[in-house]
């Protein structure tokens, strides 16, 4: 118990030899031994003093500190557990146990009476079994030890699939295996029905994983809670939603509902939305581990079956109350934005006419010819213009700002033909382009706000879908 690997150590292999172990003289693997013979004799004559004396005298030196035990640090226990790791997979096969003659029913001892069976032998019913053999398959390679506690550390991201993953307590073992008598007996001895294993799962979580609805009712009736969350912050209901356990999901919903009235097959009931709705009732934020969110974003075909009944009614109620108005508002906003974009792009001027292009090309060819006289005259004219501008700027005229704006606008119109607003179509086009720019900015602001509310992962999933 507690091994981080399923291999068997050499200390266990040494126990296979009956001749090498003195304790097998008291009780061996074939139903023989001193204590077995004394127990047979005691059950026949109803005298248990001899067997009690033999247990006290013969077994005492096999016990740690003569049966008194001793408290040792957890770190020392972990070091002892990791002292040796086996290199093989299984023990050698015990061929002698395969002989049918070793299983003669008549050679077995008499059955222990119910009174003796139910006696409390001071067994710790809260003892945990967290060996590698008992954990989910996808957690076996992530197990690690810690000197601070006895149990092992495992990766919390798991699908809980395991051949013998039945929890870590005798109570959960009995529940998963359908042993109702053993379950109630262990519970009567003081077992905690809400005890959590290394994954934080209670007996109800385990029964959801194993899909045992009848035993789920048994555990629920004795007081196991439906509100306890495991290490992935999942309750039994949300765990059923995540794993797409259809039968268990609707079964838990029926347990949690409150029936107001019932007439024949018609039932009026109320369901608590704390674990179902996507809106957290305390913070008002999106709850990513709610049942509705896990079902909608689930990747299994069985998740579609969970949308029947309550969840589809909840989606319809949310649509009529909140989403419908927002959807139509965004739809008409987008339609208006699309119409403005249509005006902006259809009213843009096309390429210049062929005659103007040819004229501009001819002028460019003439100006590019080498003519020193013309170049000199142009340089003089440009120099005079620059000088006049400087003189005018120093004159202190009050219309300088208006002149600069007009000059900047004229230069802009000459450089960009899209800024020539002589016609009504050009004015409508420039207004539509300004509206598109403002609308794009407002959309980005709304998108950042929506991403902060939904989260980046959910936002991009909605954006792609």
N, C-alpha and C positions, 0 to 999 in steps of 0.2 A: 504494500500500500504506500503510495506516495512516490513510486519510481517515476522518473521522467522518461523512461523508455520501457517498452513492453518486454524486453529481454529479461531472462531469469539469471540472477547472480549465482556465483559458485557456492555461496552459503546455502542457497536453496537446493542446489544439486547434491550437496553433502547430506542433506536430510533424506535422500532417497534410499540410502543403505540402512536397512533395519538393524543389521548386526553392528553397525558403527555407532548407533544412537541408543544410549541407555534408556531413554524415555520410551522407546518402542517396547521395552519389556513390560511396561505398565499398560500400554495401549498401542497396538500396531495397526497397520493398514488393512489387515485381513479380518478384523473383528475379534482378535485375540488379545491376550495380555492379562496381567494380574488384576488390574482394576475392573476389567470386563468380567472376569470370573467372579470377583467379589460382588459386583453389581447384580449378576444373575442370581447369586445365592441370596442377596439381600431382598430382591423382588419376590423371591419364593417364600421366604420365611418372615418377610416384613420387618426385618431387623437391619437397621442402617448404621448401627454403631460401628461395626467392623469396617465398613467402607469409609465412613467418616474418619476413623482413626488411620486407615491406610492412606487416605488423601493427605492428612496432616503430616504424617511421618515420611511417606515416600515421595510426595510431590514437592514438599517444601524446599528442598535444596535445588530444584530446577527453576524456582521462581526468583525473580530479581529482588535482592535484599530480603529473602525469605518471605516473599509475598507482600511486604510492606510497600514496595515500589520506591521510587525516588524521582524528585523533580529535577530535570536537567534542562539546561538552556536550549532554546529552539535552534540556535546556531549549531550546537553540537549535534543535535539530531539530524539537521540537514547535511552536515559534513559526513556523518556516518552513512546516510542514505546515498551519498555520492562518492563513497570511498571506492567502490568497484562498479564497473559497468560490464555487463556480459557481452560476448561477441557472437553468440548464437541466437537462434530464434526460439527454439522449443526445447523442452526437456527430452531426454531419451524416452522412447515409448515404454510404458510399463506393461510388458507382455503378460506378466502373471495376472494382471487385473482383467485381461481379456478372456480368461478361462471361465466358462459358464459355471463350473463347479464352485467357483469362489463366490457365487451369488445365490447360494441355496437359501431359500426363504426360511426353511425349518431350522437352519443353523444359526439364524440371527437371534439376538437376545429379545426378551419380551419387550413390548411397547411400554414406554414410560407413561405413567398415569397422567391424566389431565392436571391433577393437583400439583404433581412434581414439575410438570412442564411449564406451568404458569408461575412458578415461584421466581421471584426476582433474584437473580444471581449476581446482582451489582454490576450488570453489564452496562456500559456507556452507550445508550441508544443515540447519542448525539455524535458518535465517532464518525469522522468523515473518511471517505475512500476516494482519494483524488489521484489515483495512479494513471499512467499513460493509457492503459487498456480501457479505462472507463471514460475517456474524454472524447469529444467530437473528432472526427477524422482530420479536419482541416486545422486543428489546433495542436496536433501531436508534434509538429516540427517547430512550434513556436514556444514550447514550454521551457521555462527557466526557473532556477531556484533563487531564493532570497534568504539571507540569514536572519531576517526580521520576523518571519512567520514560517509555519510548517507547510502550508499549502504552496503550490507552484503558481508561477505567473504565466498567463497565457494571453495570446492576442485576442482582443475582445471582438474583432470582426470575424464572425463565423456564421455558418448556416445551420448549426446545431445538428447536423447529420452525423450519426454515429451508430455503430452496430449495438453497442452496449452502453450508450450514454443514457443512464437512468438517474442522473443526479449524483450526489455524493453521500446521501444519508440512507439508512435502512428504511425510513418511511417512504422516501421517493422510490426506492427499489421495489418495495411491496406494491405501491400504487401503479408503477409502470408495468409490472408483471401481472397485474390483476389479482393480487393476493389480498382480498378484502379482509379475511380473518387476521392475517398478519398485520395489515395496515391498522386495523382497530386495536389489536393487541399492543403494537408499538405506540400508538397514540395514547392508549390508556396508561402506559408507563411514563408519560410525560413528554413525548416527542413534540417538537414545535412544527405545526403544519406550515408555517411561513418561513422556515429555515431556507437560506439561500446558499447555492453552491458557488464555485469559482466564477461562473458566468452570471451570478446574481439571479438564477432561476429558482423559483419555488416549485412545489409539487404541482401547482396549477400550470405553470409554464411547461413543465415536463410533459404533462398530460396533453397539452395543446400540441406539442411537438410530435408526440406519439399518436395523436388523434384517438383518444379514448374518452368518449363523451360520458359513458356510464360511470367510469371511475372518477371523472371530473366532477360529476354531481356528488359522489361520495366524499371527495375531498372538500368540496364547497360546503356541504352540509355540516361538516365538523368544524367549520370556522376558518378555513383558509381564505385569505383576502384576495380580491380581484383587482385591487388598486396598487399592489406592490410592483415596482418597476425593476427590471434586471439591469445589467451593466450597459446595455444598449438603450436604456431608458424606455423599455417596452413593457407594457402590461400584458396579461394573457390575451386580452382582446386585440391590441395592436400587434402582438406577436403573431396571432392567427391571421391578421390582415397582411402582414409582411410575408409570411410563409405561404400565403394563399391556402390556408386550411379552411375550406368553405364550410364544412359541417360544423367545425368547432366555432367558427366566427358567428354564425347565426345562432348556435346553441348558447353562446355567452351573451349575445344580445337578448335572447329570451329570458335569461336569468336576471339581467340587469334592468329590464323594463318594468314599468309600474302600470298595471292594468287598471283602467278606470271602470269600464263595463264591458260585458261580453254577452252577445246574443247569438246563439248558434255558432256559426263559423266566422262571425264578424266580431272583431276585437278592437276596442279603443284603448291604446296604451301609449305611454310617454317613455321616451328613451333619453338617458343622460347624454349630453353632447360633449362632455369634458374630454373624452377620449376619441370622439368620432369626428367632430368638426375641425376644419383646418385653422380656425381662429382660436388662439389661446384665450380662455375666459379670464385669466388674470392680467396678462400683459397686453392683449389685443394684437399681438404679432402673429405671423404665420407659424403654425406648429407643423414642422416637417415630419414628425413622427405620429401624427394623427392617423386614425384608421382610413379616413377619406383620402388623405394625401398619399398614404402607402398603397392604397388600391389603385388610384388614378395613375401613379407613376410606377406601378408594378410592371415587371417584365415577363410574367407568366400568363399563360392562357386562362388559368383558373382565376386570375384577378378580375376578369370580365364577368365571371359568375357572381362575384361579390357585389356587383353594382345593382343587383336586383333588390327590390324591397326598400329598406330604409335609406340606403345611400342614394338611390336614384330619386327618392322623394326629397331628400335633403338637397340634392343638386337642383331640383326644380324649384324648391323654396328659395334657395340662394339666387337663382337666376331671376325669379320674379321680383325679389326684394332689392337686390343690389346690382347684379351683373347686367340685366337687360337695359337699364337706363344708361349705364356706363358704356355698354357696347354700342348702342345707337348713337350716343353722343360722339364716340370716337369714329363711328362710321360716317356720320354727316360731316364731321371735321375733316376727315380724310377726303371725302368727296369734294368739299369746298377747296381744300388744298390742291387736289388734282385739277380742278377747273382753273384755278389761278395758274398752275404750272402749264396747263394747256395754252392759256392766253400768252404767257411769257415766252413760250418756245415757238408758237406759231406766228407771233408778231415780230419775231427777230428778223432783221433785214438779211437778205441773202447776199451772195457775192456781188461785187460791183459790176455795172453794165460793161459790155465789151468795148464800147466807144470810149468811156471814161478810162478804162484800164489801158487802152491803146494810147490815149492822149498822155496819161501819166507816164507810160513807158517811153514815149517820144521825148517828153520833157526831161526825163531822167537821162536819156541818151545824149541829148543836147548838152545838158549840164555836165555830163561826165567827160565831154571832149576837152582836150587840153587847150585852154585859151588863157594865157597869162594876163591879158588885158582885162578880160571879164572877171577873173578871179581877184585881181587887184581892186577893181571897182567895187566888187561885193565886199571885200574886206574893209574898204574905207567906209562904205555905207553902214556895215554892222558896227564898226567902231564909233561912228557918229551916233547911231541909235543908242548904243550903250551909254555914251557920254550924256546924251539928252536925258536918259532915264535917271542917271545919277543926279544930274542937276535938278531934275524935277522932284526927286525924292528928298533933296536937301532944301527945297523951297518951302516946306512946311504947309503944303496944301492940305485942307481937311478932308478931301475926297480920295486920299491915298489908298485907304483900305478898300473902298469900292472899286477903285481902279485896279488894284491887285487881284481882287476876286474876279472881276470881269476878264482881266487878262488871263488868269488861270483857267477860267471856264472856256475862253476862246481857244487857248492852247490845247485843252483837253478835248474839245470838239474836233479840232484839226487832227489830233493824234488818234482818236477812237471815234469811228463813225457811229457806234452804238449810242453815243451821248448826244447825237444831233436830234433834239426834241422839237423839230419844227412842225411835225404832224401830230394829230390826235392819237394815231396808232402807236407812235413812239412813246408818248406820255403814258398811255395805258400799259405798254410793255414795261417801262421802267418802274411803274408803280407795282405791277405784278411781281417783278423781280425783287423789289424791296420786301414785299409781303412774303415771298418764298424764303428770303433770308431770315426774317423775323420768325416765321413759322418753324424753320429748321432749328433755330436756337431754342424755341419753346419746347419742341419735341425732345431735344437732347436733355433739357432740364427735367421734363416729365419722365424720360427714360431712366435717368439717374435716380430720381425719386422712387420709381417703381422697382428698380434693382435693389435699392436699399431696403425696401419693404419685403420683397420676395426672396432676396438672396441672389447672388450671381448665378448659381447653378440653375435654379428654377427659372430665373429671368431668361437665360439663354435658351433653355429648353422650350419655353413658351415662344421665344422669338423665332426659333428654327421651325417649330411645329406650326 
